[in-house]
Amino acid sequence: MKLNFKSKELLVNITMDKSITDKDYFIAELKQRIRLKIGFQISTMPDCNKLSEEISAIGLSGVSGITIYRVFIHKHKDHQHYKNTLHILTNFIGFNRWDDFVEDVKKNRLKLHQPLNADNTSNKNSLIFHCIQQECFNPLEAYFDSIEDFEHDLKFEINLDVYDSLLKVENPFSFYKRFAKNKFVRKYLFEYGFDPSFRIKDYDEGFDFYVDGIKPDESELELRVYIFGFSVLLRHYYIHKNFPESIKVARKLYHNTEYIDKELEGIYIFPRMRFLCYKVWYMVMNEQHKNTIEQYVEDLLEYCKTIYPKHNETERKIIYYVMAETFIYADINNKYHLALKAIFIEEFNHLPSIIFDKNLLHSLSYFESNGLMFHRPL
């Protein structure tokens, strides 16, 4: 079938536009910004339909779920996106037209990907990679110190380069040993850029260095670091069924730490909820009576109800995510799964409708609030 003139005008292969030099990069950036706006990954047809509803709800021209599917999920090197579709999608994230979005990405690309860094679409290794691989740490340390006053977004992008480099280096142990106490590395690699999937080799050893020497009874900051570091280690070992290490770490969190209870409410919601929830796993590993565990679970649900109104959208996602994951891996009775979802019914109203009726496991990706997972999804 031949296309008429109007169809030809609409059907645009991005690579034909001389102002665009990397189609995949711009489309990937568009998808990333949309994911950040809606708060979840687009990975299924119901997700696409939900995004289509969200676009229509704010008065933009309709984009069908199947069209969104072709942008986000269907991967075919010869597929060409209608430019009108790209205009609408960029309208959704605050731009007047696709070309304005492209110019914005170009400007940020030049700013973020300096000669030191390799951008996410490149197969080339960056200077950061070579410094880590060759254990040439003095200039790397000087560089990390020099970026202290950079904006958060730029530092996060630099950390993505560090993360990508650590995925590829043969032995990251020396890097952990040298930089686990470095201010930038602690804040961005281990905290803002924490990878819950532990994809970097020997990442747990990095966290051993991160928590080494921490004295939780000396300050609220030390306490936060202590709870955060040991709780993410507990989570990693427990869900991978390394129960000897899980028990060892759990004892550091739940034995002889009475002072934590007094200070807990002042700690940020993520480490606080981990500390409270992962105690369920510790109780399971200690083979405590089912009734004792369920009473504690009921107390956690009541705590969620109490604190729910006090927290913003992101913090509520954190509360749900940690609770849901705890229930899943502790094999908690399904009635408590339903009770948890009922507390967060408002959040479920913004998701594809089928998610509420599915197993808790299916809801986790929609409540993911870890920064790295939006930039480096599984």
Order of alpha helices (4+ residues) and beta strands (2+ residues): alpha-alpha-alpha-alpha-alpha-alpha-alpha-alpha-alpha-alpha-alpha-alpha-alpha-alpha-alpha-alpha-alpha-alpha-alpha-alpha-alpha
